[in-house]
Amino acid sequence: MYELDESKYLYLLFLLPILVVLFLWVEVWKRKKQREFGDLELVKKLSPEKSNFKPALKFGVVLFGLTMLILGLVNPKIGTKVEKVKRQGIDIVFAVDVSKSMLCEDVAPNRLEKGKQIVSQIINNLGSDRIGIIAYSGSAFPVLPITTDYNIAKMFLQTMNPGMISSQGSNLNEAIELTEKYFEGSGNTSKLLIMVTDGEDHSEAAQTAAEQARKKGIKIITIGVGTTAGGPIPIKNGGVIESYHIDKSTGQKVITQLRPEALEAIAKAAKGGYINGTNTKEVVEFMRKSLNNIQKTEFEATEMASFQSQFQWFLGIGFFLLLLDVFLLERKTKWVQKLDLFNEKKEK
């Protein structure tokens, strides 16, 4: 197994075909000039030690050396083996609201981005827990199954946006029901659902779903993002606000507000907790204390042994070849000339 640490440098490989074309053009140009100077056979007799093969060999050495240097910049990493390891922790699912109301900018930069920041900071402070991610608005959508790879989780987290789900609203109950499917097969592992939302457009079914989740051993913590004063939902083009969402029945701007009472009710129904997400540091501390109060269980995880950087081999070979090119002369090598491997002798 391998991975490329700096894959962006692979684009430098596109320079190599350009160098090949330039080399061939120069060779054609040199032949043309030699013909203008005189008869090619006569020119060869005037410089009998000049090899026709050595320039191509030197260029090949340089080309291969540059390829090795580029691969050194890419820094390929090799993992030795896949192994099973024992870890202690809990299973956590993050359910992130991606409805249009989360685009409201009553918290900076907006509710959705603030929610992503909170989730990312919580992940940074986790230990050996397994995590999954769900996106929801009018319906729930699985973003990432349960995993121990936090880097992948944060990468998927950043891709979440309101365009992921066509139906709008905040269907909290469907998010809870999907979470239950995530936890199927987890056995006796402690289970936690963390919901990041403004609580808008909730239904009474969400509280019922939370009670059912509690019966299945799932604890729910809700994090409210936004303000009770609320604000309009901007419509942007190229990052610039063009207008705001309008209520078709009244013709007025839609004002979306944080609904903490709804989120508190859901958390209470599942024997969990609620916290306002305005201060990220306070949320992370709240989560740390909450996680410490949840019993950790041992589970088996599949992990790749640490990847080892291999750049030094490629850089070493690359510099060696470039140094070798300095000592390769374009005249014929005597012992090679005796073997006549490249038809450089002419019959008399």
SEPA-767199 format. One record per residue (C-alpha): residue in one letter; x, y negated, z; residue number from 1. Coordinates in Angstrom, 3 decimals. Layout:
<nodes>
node code:A, xx:X, yy:Y, zz:Z, pos:NUM
...
</nodes>
This chain:
<nodes>
node code:M, xx:0.000, yy:0.000, zz:0.000, pos:1
node code:Y, xx:1.217, yy:-3.471, zz:-0.769, pos:2
node code:E, xx:0.165, yy:-7.114, zz:-0.794, pos:3
node code:L, xx:1.534, yy:-10.269, zz:-2.409, pos:4
node code:D, xx:2.315, yy:-13.015, zz:0.099, pos:5
node code:E, xx:2.583, yy:-15.956, zz:-2.358, pos:6
node code:S, xx:0.782, yy:-14.756, zz:-5.493, pos:7
node code:K, xx:0.609, yy:-18.318, zz:-6.875, pos:8
node code:Y, xx:4.237, yy:-17.980, zz:-8.023, pos:9
node code:L, xx:3.204, yy:-15.221, zz:-10.456, pos:10
node code:Y, xx:2.200, yy:-18.016, zz:-12.835, pos:11
node code:L, xx:5.930, yy:-18.657, zz:-13.357, pos:12
node code:L, xx:6.073, yy:-15.366, zz:-15.281, pos:13
node code:F, xx:4.283, yy:-17.143, zz:-18.136, pos:14
node code:L, xx:7.527, yy:-19.066, zz:-18.705, pos:15
node code:L, xx:9.367, yy:-15.874, zz:-19.687, pos:16
node code:P, xx:7.585, yy:-15.317, zz:-23.050, pos:17
node code:I, xx:8.356, yy:-18.965, zz:-23.872, pos:18
node code:L, xx:12.062, yy:-18.312, zz:-23.220, pos:19
node code:V, xx:11.930, yy:-15.237, zz:-25.480, pos:20
node code:V, xx:10.412, yy:-17.290, zz:-28.296, pos:21
node code:L, xx:13.079, yy:-19.998, zz:-27.848, pos:22
node code:F, xx:15.859, yy:-17.378, zz:-27.895, pos:23
node code:L, xx:14.564, yy:-15.814, zz:-31.114, pos:24
node code:W, xx:14.192, yy:-19.250, zz:-32.699, pos:25
node code:V, xx:17.799, yy:-20.127, zz:-31.801, pos:26
node code:E, xx:19.037, yy:-16.836, zz:-33.288, pos:27
node code:V, xx:17.151, yy:-17.471, zz:-36.521, pos:28
node code:W, xx:18.505, yy:-21.017, zz:-36.618, pos:29
node code:K, xx:22.095, yy:-19.778, zz:-36.086, pos:30
node code:R, xx:21.745, yy:-17.238, zz:-38.925, pos:31
node code:K, xx:20.415, yy:-19.941, zz:-41.195, pos:32
node code:K, xx:23.350, yy:-22.243, zz:-40.402, pos:33
node code:Q, xx:25.808, yy:-19.390, zz:-40.983, pos:34
node code:R, xx:24.362, yy:-18.818, zz:-44.447, pos:35
node code:E, xx:24.763, yy:-22.516, zz:-45.159, pos:36
node code:F, xx:28.398, yy:-22.304, zz:-44.023, pos:37
node code:G, xx:29.237, yy:-19.401, zz:-46.311, pos:38
node code:D, xx:28.821, yy:-15.709, zz:-47.028, pos:39
node code:L, xx:27.718, yy:-13.819, zz:-43.879, pos:40
node code:E, xx:30.208, yy:-10.988, zz:-44.448, pos:41
node code:L, xx:33.016, yy:-13.508, zz:-44.787, pos:42
node code:V, xx:31.880, yy:-15.297, zz:-41.592, pos:43
node code:K, xx:31.988, yy:-11.980, zz:-39.740, pos:44
node code:K, xx:35.528, yy:-11.299, zz:-40.937, pos:45
node code:L, xx:36.585, yy:-14.736, zz:-39.690, pos:46
node code:S, xx:35.330, yy:-13.826, zz:-36.172, pos:47
node code:P, xx:35.817, yy:-10.032, zz:-35.897, pos:48
node code:E, xx:35.594, yy:-10.038, zz:-32.082, pos:49
node code:K, xx:32.145, yy:-11.618, zz:-31.991, pos:50
node code:S, xx:29.447, yy:-9.117, zz:-31.032, pos:51
node code:N, xx:26.009, yy:-9.189, zz:-32.600, pos:52
node code:F, xx:24.577, yy:-7.299, zz:-29.642, pos:53
node code:K, xx:26.105, yy:-9.151, zz:-26.674, pos:54
node code:P, xx:23.989, yy:-12.368, zz:-26.969, pos:55
node code:A, xx:20.798, yy:-10.299, zz:-26.785, pos:56
node code:L, xx:22.241, yy:-8.325, zz:-23.844, pos:57
node code:K, xx:23.177, yy:-11.519, zz:-21.976, pos:58
node code:F, xx:19.738, yy:-12.986, zz:-22.589, pos:59
node code:G, xx:18.099, yy:-9.784, zz:-21.389, pos:60
node code:V, xx:20.153, yy:-9.858, zz:-18.188, pos:61
node code:V, xx:19.187, yy:-13.502, zz:-17.535, pos:62
node code:L, xx:15.515, yy:-12.776, zz:-18.289, pos:63
node code:F, xx:15.449, yy:-9.809, zz:-15.934, pos:64
node code:G, xx:17.270, yy:-11.841, zz:-13.271, pos:65
node code:L, xx:14.712, yy:-14.647, zz:-13.498, pos:66
node code:T, xx:11.910, yy:-12.073, zz:-13.235, pos:67
node code:M, xx:13.448, yy:-10.738, zz:-10.023, pos:68
node code:L, xx:13.782, yy:-14.258, zz:-8.574, pos:69
node code:I, xx:10.113, yy:-14.997, zz:-9.312, pos:70
node code:L, xx:9.064, yy:-11.736, zz:-7.667, pos:71
node code:G, xx:11.223, yy:-12.725, zz:-4.705, pos:72
node code:L, xx:9.237, yy:-15.963, zz:-4.399, pos:73
node code:V, xx:5.994, yy:-13.955, zz:-4.550, pos:74
node code:N, xx:7.322, yy:-11.864, zz:-1.624, pos:75
node code:P, xx:5.734, yy:-8.423, zz:-2.095, pos:76
node code:K, xx:4.965, yy:-6.728, zz:1.214, pos:77
node code:I, xx:4.721, yy:-2.988, zz:1.728, pos:78
node code:G, xx:2.684, yy:-1.283, zz:4.448, pos:79
node code:T, xx:4.044, yy:2.040, zz:5.532, pos:80
node code:K, xx:0.879, yy:3.963, zz:6.396, pos:81
node code:V, xx:-2.758, yy:3.875, zz:7.439, pos:82
node code:E, xx:-3.322, yy:5.000, zz:10.983, pos:83
node code:K, xx:-6.095, yy:5.388, zz:13.545, pos:84
node code:V, xx:-5.706, yy:3.275, zz:16.659, pos:85
node code:K, xx:-7.664, yy:3.039, zz:19.887, pos:86
node code:R, xx:-8.994, yy:-0.415, zz:20.762, pos:87
node code:Q, xx:-11.197, yy:-1.844, zz:23.470, pos:88
node code:G, xx:-13.797, yy:-4.472, zz:22.736, pos:89
node code:I, xx:-17.374, yy:-5.124, zz:21.697, pos:90
node code:D, xx:-19.227, yy:-5.376, zz:18.394, pos:91
node code:I, xx:-20.177, yy:-8.948, zz:17.481, pos:92
node code:V, xx:-22.329, yy:-10.153, zz:14.608, pos:93
node code:F, xx:-22.375, yy:-13.841, zz:13.683, pos:94
node code:A, xx:-25.671, yy:-14.928, zz:12.100, pos:95
node code:V, xx:-25.143, yy:-18.316, zz:10.432, pos:96
node code:D, xx:-28.083, yy:-20.428, zz:9.293, pos:97
node code:V, xx:-27.504, yy:-21.598, zz:5.683, pos:98
node code:S, xx:-30.868, yy:-23.296, zz:5.124, pos:99
node code:K, xx:-30.926, yy:-26.788, zz:3.584, pos:100
node code:S, xx:-31.611, yy:-28.381, zz:6.974, pos:101
node code:M, xx:-28.046, yy:-27.356, zz:7.894, pos:102
node code:L, xx:-26.783, yy:-29.938, zz:5.386, pos:103
node code:C, xx:-28.013, yy:-32.720, zz:7.662, pos:104
node code:E, xx:-25.128, yy:-34.958, zz:8.725, pos:105
node code:D, xx:-26.272, yy:-35.828, zz:12.259, pos:106
node code:V, xx:-23.091, yy:-34.023, zz:13.351, pos:107
node code:A, xx:-19.852, yy:-34.396, zz:11.400, pos:108
node code:P, xx:-19.244, yy:-33.391, zz:8.678, pos:109
node code:N, xx:-22.650, yy:-31.639, zz:8.602, pos:110
node code:R, xx:-24.428, yy:-28.940, zz:10.598, pos:111
node code:L, xx:-23.276, yy:-26.060, zz:8.376, pos:112
node code:E, xx:-19.602, yy:-27.044, zz:8.346, pos:113
node code:K, xx:-19.732, yy:-27.690, zz:12.086, pos:114
node code:G, xx:-21.209, yy:-24.216, zz:12.546, pos:115
node code:K, xx:-18.425, yy:-22.676, zz:10.467, pos:116
node code:Q, xx:-15.821, yy:-24.480, zz:12.586, pos:117
node code:I, xx:-17.397, yy:-23.118, zz:15.753, pos:118
node code:V, xx:-17.485, yy:-19.534, zz:14.446, pos:119
node code:S, xx:-13.889, yy:-19.794, zz:13.222, pos:120
node code:Q, xx:-12.693, yy:-21.027, zz:16.631, pos:121
node code:I, xx:-14.573, yy:-18.243, zz:18.408, pos:122
node code:I, xx:-12.936, yy:-15.667, zz:16.109, pos:123
node code:N, xx:-9.508, yy:-17.186, zz:16.839, pos:124
node code:N, xx:-10.059, yy:-16.503, zz:20.549, pos:125
node code:L, xx:-11.240, yy:-12.911, zz:20.206, pos:126
node code:G, xx:-9.087, yy:-9.975, zz:21.244, pos:127
node code:S, xx:-9.813, yy:-6.495, zz:19.920, pos:128
node code:D, xx:-13.486, yy:-6.919, zz:19.077, pos:129
node code:R, xx:-15.126, yy:-5.890, zz:15.816, pos:130
node code:I, xx:-17.101, yy:-8.562, zz:13.980, pos:131
node code:G, xx:-19.610, yy:-8.889, zz:11.143, pos:132
node code:I, xx:-21.281, yy:-11.864, zz:9.456, pos:133
node code:I, xx:-24.850, yy:-12.475, zz:8.294, pos:134
node code:A, xx:-26.212, yy:-15.490, zz:6.407, pos:135
node code:Y, xx:-29.879, yy:-16.355, zz:6.646, pos:136
node code:S, xx:-32.470, yy:-18.956, zz:5.718, pos:137
node code:G, xx:-35.839, yy:-17.785, zz:4.356, pos:138
node code:S, xx:-34.363, yy:-14.272, zz:4.343, pos:139
node code:A, xx:-31.243, yy:-12.617, zz:5.745, pos:140
node code:F, xx:-28.225, yy:-11.613, zz:3.668, pos:141
node code:P, xx:-25.281, yy:-9.386, zz:4.732, pos:142
node code:V, xx:-22.017, yy:-11.271, zz:4.144, pos:143
node code:L, xx:-19.442, yy:-9.027, zz:5.834, pos:144
node code:P, xx:-19.894, yy:-5.589, zz:7.467, pos:145
node code:I, xx:-18.385, yy:-4.800, zz:10.864, pos:146
node code:T, xx:-14.599, yy:-5.118, zz:10.626, pos:147
node code:T, xx:-11.483, yy:-5.806, zz:12.679, pos:148
node code:D, xx:-9.927, yy:-7.960, zz:9.934, pos:149
node code:Y, xx:-10.386, yy:-11.497, zz:11.253, pos:150
node code:N, xx:-8.621, yy:-13.141, zz:8.306, pos:151
node code:I, xx:-11.074, yy:-11.602, zz:5.843, pos:152
node code:A, xx:-13.943, yy:-12.657, zz:8.104, pos:153
node code:K, xx:-12.830, yy:-16.295, zz:8.116, pos:154
node code:M, xx:-12.363, yy:-16.226, zz:4.350, pos:155
node code:F, xx:-15.937, yy:-14.984, zz:3.810, pos:156
node code:L, xx:-17.176, yy:-17.503, zz:6.364, pos:157
node code:Q, xx:-15.858, yy:-20.419, zz:4.324, pos:158
node code:T, xx:-17.766, yy:-19.283, zz:1.212, pos:159
node code:M, xx:-21.167, yy:-19.542, zz:2.906, pos:160
node code:N, xx:-23.536, yy:-22.199, zz:1.545, pos:161
node code:P, xx:-27.276, yy:-22.845, zz:1.067, pos:162
node code:G, xx:-27.095, yy:-21.558, zz:-2.525, pos:163
node code:M, xx:-26.463, yy:-18.007, zz:-1.274, pos:164
node code:I, xx:-30.163, yy:-17.469, zz:-0.554, pos:165
node code:S, xx:-32.922, yy:-18.835, zz:-2.771, pos:166
node code:S, xx:-35.770, yy:-18.694, zz:-0.222, pos:167
node code:Q, xx:-35.656, yy:-21.549, zz:2.263, pos:168
node code:G, xx:-36.626, yy:-21.797, zz:5.921, pos:169
node code:S, xx:-34.967, yy:-20.306, zz:9.006, pos:170
node code:N, xx:-36.096, yy:-16.703, zz:9.273, pos:171
node code:L, xx:-34.470, yy:-15.910, zz:12.608, pos:172
node code:N, xx:-36.451, yy:-12.719, zz:13.111, pos:173
node code:E, xx:-35.173, yy:-11.213, zz:9.834, pos:174
node code:A, xx:-31.605, yy:-12.088, zz:10.834, pos:175
node code:I, xx:-32.112, yy:-10.260, zz:14.140, pos:176
node code:E, xx:-33.598, yy:-7.226, zz:12.369, pos:177
node code:L, xx:-30.669, yy:-7.088, zz:9.922, pos:178
node code:T, xx:-28.272, yy:-7.260, zz:12.860, pos:179
node code:E, xx:-29.858, yy:-4.129, zz:14.303, pos:180
node code:K, xx:-28.928, yy:-2.298, zz:11.088, pos:181
node code:Y, xx:-25.349, yy:-3.582, zz:11.430, pos:182
node code:F, xx:-25.125, yy:-1.954, zz:14.845, pos:183
node code:E, xx:-26.423, yy:1.436, zz:13.727, pos:184
node code:G, xx:-23.750, yy:4.020, zz:14.373, pos:185
node code:S, xx:-21.913, yy:1.848, zz:16.930, pos:186
node code:G, xx:-22.722, yy:4.349, zz:19.662, pos:187
node code:N, xx:-22.262, yy:3.065, zz:23.204, pos:188
node code:T, xx:-20.264, yy:0.007, zz:22.153, pos:189
node code:S, xx:-21.560, yy:-3.241, zz:23.681, pos:190
node code:K, xx:-23.422, yy:-5.289, zz:21.071, pos:191
node code:L, xx:-23.681, yy:-9.059, zz:20.773, pos:192
node code:L, xx:-25.443, yy:-11.293, zz:18.251, pos:193
node code:I, xx:-24.285, yy:-14.916, zz:18.044, pos:194
node code:M, xx:-26.760, yy:-17.120, zz:16.160, pos:195
node code:V, xx:-25.554, yy:-20.490, zz:14.842, pos:196
node code:T, xx:-28.528, yy:-22.595, zz:13.785, pos:197
node code:D, xx:-30.554, yy:-25.762, zz:14.286, pos:198
node code:G, xx:-33.629, yy:-23.706, zz:15.192, pos:199
node code:E, xx:-35.830, yy:-25.387, zz:12.565, pos:200
node code:D, xx:-38.777, yy:-23.572, zz:10.954, pos:201
node code:H, xx:-38.626, yy:-20.771, zz:13.510, pos:202
node code:S, xx:-41.585, yy:-18.490, zz:14.088, pos:203
node code:E, xx:-42.914, yy:-16.688, zz:17.154, pos:204
node code:A, xx:-41.782, yy:-13.473, zz:15.475, pos:205
node code:A, xx:-38.178, yy:-14.444, zz:16.282, pos:206
node code:Q, xx:-38.845, yy:-14.197, zz:20.017, pos:207
node code:T, xx:-40.554, yy:-10.834, zz:19.546, pos:208
node code:A, xx:-37.598, yy:-9.601, zz:17.468, pos:209
node code:A, xx:-35.234, yy:-10.767, zz:20.232, pos:210
node code:E, xx:-37.163, yy:-8.729, zz:22.799, pos:211
node code:Q, xx:-36.930, yy:-5.653, zz:20.565, pos:212
node code:A, xx:-33.194, yy:-6.244, zz:20.132, pos:213
node code:R, xx:-32.750, yy:-6.374, zz:23.909, pos:214
node code:K, xx:-34.414, yy:-2.972, zz:24.218, pos:215
node code:K, xx:-31.803, yy:-1.619, zz:21.782, pos:216
node code:G, xx:-28.973, yy:-2.987, zz:23.902, pos:217
node code:I, xx:-28.285, yy:-6.110, zz:21.818, pos:218
node code:K, xx:-27.518, yy:-9.315, zz:23.674, pos:219
node code:I, xx:-28.150, yy:-12.635, zz:21.865, pos:220
node code:I, xx:-26.356, yy:-15.943, zz:22.340, pos:221
node code:T, xx:-27.706, yy:-18.927, zz:20.399, pos:222
node code:I, xx:-25.624, yy:-21.978, zz:19.486, pos:223
node code:G, xx:-27.606, yy:-25.070, zz:18.534, pos:224
node code:V, xx:-26.041, yy:-27.284, zz:15.871, pos:225
node code:G, xx:-27.432, yy:-30.792, zz:15.316, pos:226
node code:T, xx:-29.142, yy:-33.445, zz:17.428, pos:227
node code:T, xx:-32.661, yy:-33.756, zz:18.776, pos:228
node code:A, xx:-32.878, yy:-37.179, zz:17.133, pos:229
node code:G, xx:-32.189, yy:-35.465, zz:13.826, pos:230
node code:G, xx:-31.616, yy:-36.971, zz:10.407, pos:231
node code:P, xx:-32.455, yy:-36.689, zz:6.700, pos:232
node code:I, xx:-31.185, yy:-33.950, zz:4.385, pos:233
node code:P, xx:-28.919, yy:-35.472, zz:1.702, pos:234
node code:I, xx:-28.824, yy:-34.419, zz:-1.942, pos:235
node code:K, xx:-25.272, yy:-34.819, zz:-3.244, pos:236
node code:N, xx:-23.610, yy:-34.840, zz:-6.633, pos:237
node code:G, xx:-19.827, yy:-34.545, zz:-6.650, pos:238
node code:G, xx:-19.718, yy:-35.254, zz:-2.928, pos:239
node code:V, xx:-21.699, yy:-38.507, zz:-3.293, pos:240
node code:I, xx:-25.185, yy:-38.869, zz:-1.792, pos:241
node code:E, xx:-27.702, yy:-39.521, zz:-4.576, pos:242
node code:S, xx:-30.934, yy:-39.185, zz:-2.600, pos:243
node code:Y, xx:-32.606, yy:-37.333, zz:0.248, pos:244
node code:H, xx:-35.111, yy:-34.486, zz:0.421, pos:245
node code:I, xx:-38.673, yy:-35.821, zz:0.339, pos:246
node code:D, xx:-41.787, yy:-34.348, zz:1.945, pos:247
node code:K, xx:-44.124, yy:-33.918, zz:-1.039, pos:248
node code:S, xx:-47.226, yy:-34.312, zz:1.102, pos:249
node code:T, xx:-46.220, yy:-37.659, zz:2.618, pos:250
node code:G, xx:-43.626, yy:-38.983, zz:0.188, pos:251
node code:Q, xx:-41.319, yy:-39.696, zz:3.146, pos:252
node code:K, xx:-37.821, yy:-38.452, zz:3.853, pos:253
node code:V, xx:-37.706, yy:-35.087, zz:5.578, pos:254
node code:I, xx:-36.270, yy:-35.568, zz:9.062, pos:255
node code:T, xx:-34.801, yy:-32.369, zz:10.470, pos:256
node code:Q, xx:-34.168, yy:-31.983, zz:14.198, pos:257
node code:L, xx:-32.399, yy:-29.563, zz:16.490, pos:258
node code:R, xx:-34.950, yy:-27.359, zz:18.301, pos:259
node code:P, xx:-33.143, yy:-26.259, zz:21.483, pos:260
node code:E, xx:-36.312, yy:-24.963, zz:23.159, pos:261
node code:A, xx:-36.773, yy:-22.348, zz:20.408, pos:262
node code:L, xx:-33.176, yy:-21.189, zz:20.695, pos:263
node code:E, xx:-33.365, yy:-21.059, zz:24.489, pos:264
node code:A, xx:-36.483, yy:-18.880, zz:24.245, pos:265
node code:I, xx:-34.771, yy:-16.435, zz:21.870, pos:266
node code:A, xx:-31.680, yy:-16.200, zz:24.088, pos:267
node code:K, xx:-33.819, yy:-15.683, zz:27.202, pos:268
node code:A, xx:-35.839, yy:-12.918, zz:25.513, pos:269
node code:A, xx:-32.592, yy:-11.029, zz:24.780, pos:270
node code:K, xx:-30.985, yy:-11.689, zz:28.185, pos:271
node code:G, xx:-28.373, yy:-13.895, zz:26.566, pos:272
node code:G, xx:-27.568, yy:-17.581, zz:26.690, pos:273
node code:Y, xx:-27.853, yy:-20.879, zz:24.817, pos:274
node code:I, xx:-25.379, yy:-23.709, zz:24.352, pos:275
node code:N, xx:-25.383, yy:-26.919, zz:22.333, pos:276
node code:G, xx:-22.670, yy:-26.794, zz:19.666, pos:277
node code:T, xx:-21.752, yy:-30.497, zz:19.643, pos:278
node code:N, xx:-18.499, yy:-29.936, zz:21.559, pos:279
node code:T, xx:-16.561, yy:-27.053, zz:19.973, pos:280
node code:K, xx:-14.174, yy:-26.750, zz:22.931, pos:281
node code:E, xx:-17.089, yy:-26.313, zz:25.353, pos:282
node code:V, xx:-18.642, yy:-23.677, zz:23.079, pos:283
node code:V, xx:-15.391, yy:-21.686, zz:22.895, pos:284
node code:E, xx:-15.035, yy:-21.804, zz:26.704, pos:285
node code:F, xx:-18.679, yy:-20.761, zz:27.132, pos:286
node code:M, xx:-18.126, yy:-17.831, zz:24.768, pos:287
node code:R, xx:-14.937, yy:-16.817, zz:26.556, pos:288
node code:K, xx:-16.758, yy:-16.570, zz:29.878, pos:289
node code:S, xx:-19.717, yy:-14.785, zz:28.287, pos:290
node code:L, xx:-17.480, yy:-12.197, zz:26.593, pos:291
node code:N, xx:-15.604, yy:-11.566, zz:29.828, pos:292
node code:N, xx:-18.925, yy:-10.600, zz:31.430, pos:293
node code:I, xx:-19.702, yy:-8.020, zz:28.727, pos:294
node code:Q, xx:-18.357, yy:-4.520, zz:29.267, pos:295
node code:K, xx:-15.652, yy:-3.515, zz:26.797, pos:296
node code:T, xx:-15.740, yy:-0.010, zz:25.334, pos:297
node code:E, xx:-13.078, yy:1.999, zz:23.547, pos:298
node code:F, xx:-13.484, yy:2.664, zz:19.844, pos:299
node code:E, xx:-11.366, yy:3.996, zz:17.017, pos:300
node code:A, xx:-10.280, yy:1.641, zz:14.252, pos:301
node code:T, xx:-8.439, yy:2.213, zz:10.988, pos:302
node code:E, xx:-5.469, yy:-0.103, zz:10.571, pos:303
node code:M, xx:-2.640, yy:-0.549, zz:8.119, pos:304
node code:A, xx:0.764, yy:-0.554, zz:9.748, pos:305
node code:S, xx:2.517, yy:-3.916, zz:9.601, pos:306
node code:F, xx:3.472, yy:-5.070, zz:6.122, pos:307
node code:Q, xx:7.205, yy:-5.599, zz:5.668, pos:308
node code:S, xx:8.524, yy:-8.385, zz:3.413, pos:309
node code:Q, xx:10.573, yy:-7.157, zz:0.429, pos:310
node code:F, xx:11.625, yy:-10.522, zz:-1.052, pos:311
node code:Q, xx:15.295, yy:-10.063, zz:-0.122, pos:312
node code:W, xx:15.706, yy:-7.119, zz:-2.519, pos:313
node code:F, xx:14.292, yy:-9.047, zz:-5.462, pos:314
node code:L, xx:16.319, yy:-12.180, zz:-4.698, pos:315
node code:G, xx:19.484, yy:-10.088, zz:-4.266, pos:316
node code:I, xx:19.022, yy:-8.313, zz:-7.613, pos:317
node code:G, xx:18.108, yy:-11.599, zz:-9.309, pos:318
node code:F, xx:21.215, yy:-13.468, zz:-8.129, pos:319
node code:F, xx:23.416, yy:-10.457, zz:-8.934, pos:320
node code:L, xx:22.151, yy:-10.351, zz:-12.536, pos:321
node code:L, xx:22.630, yy:-14.094, zz:-12.996, pos:322
node code:L, xx:26.166, yy:-13.766, zz:-11.636, pos:323
node code:L, xx:26.779, yy:-10.773, zz:-13.914, pos:324
node code:D, xx:25.748, yy:-12.869, zz:-16.891, pos:325
node code:V, xx:28.645, yy:-15.253, zz:-16.179, pos:326
node code:F, xx:31.152, yy:-12.434, zz:-16.658, pos:327
node code:L, xx:29.504, yy:-11.008, zz:-19.769, pos:328
node code:L, xx:31.349, yy:-12.418, zz:-22.763, pos:329
node code:E, xx:29.865, yy:-12.536, zz:-26.243, pos:330
node code:R, xx:32.883, yy:-10.829, zz:-27.821, pos:331
node code:K, xx:32.954, yy:-7.096, zz:-28.442, pos:332
node code:T, xx:33.927, yy:-4.813, zz:-25.567, pos:333
node code:K, xx:36.834, yy:-2.633, zz:-26.693, pos:334
node code:W, xx:35.721, yy:0.696, zz:-25.221, pos:335
node code:V, xx:32.165, yy:0.141, zz:-26.427, pos:336
node code:Q, xx:33.534, yy:-0.865, zz:-29.820, pos:337
node code:K, xx:35.329, yy:2.498, zz:-30.051, pos:338
node code:L, xx:32.073, yy:4.339, zz:-29.373, pos:339
node code:D, xx:30.328, yy:2.205, zz:-32.030, pos:340
node code:L, xx:26.996, yy:2.511, zz:-30.193, pos:341
node code:F, xx:25.525, yy:-0.532, zz:-31.904, pos:342
node code:N, xx:26.871, yy:-0.057, zz:-35.415, pos:343
node code:E, xx:29.252, yy:-2.952, zz:-35.003, pos:344
node code:K, xx:31.969, yy:-1.285, zz:-37.110, pos:345
node code:K, xx:31.854, yy:-1.739, zz:-40.839, pos:346
node code:E, xx:32.991, yy:1.002, zz:-43.170, pos:347
node code:K, xx:35.874, yy:-0.105, zz:-45.242, pos:348
</nodes>
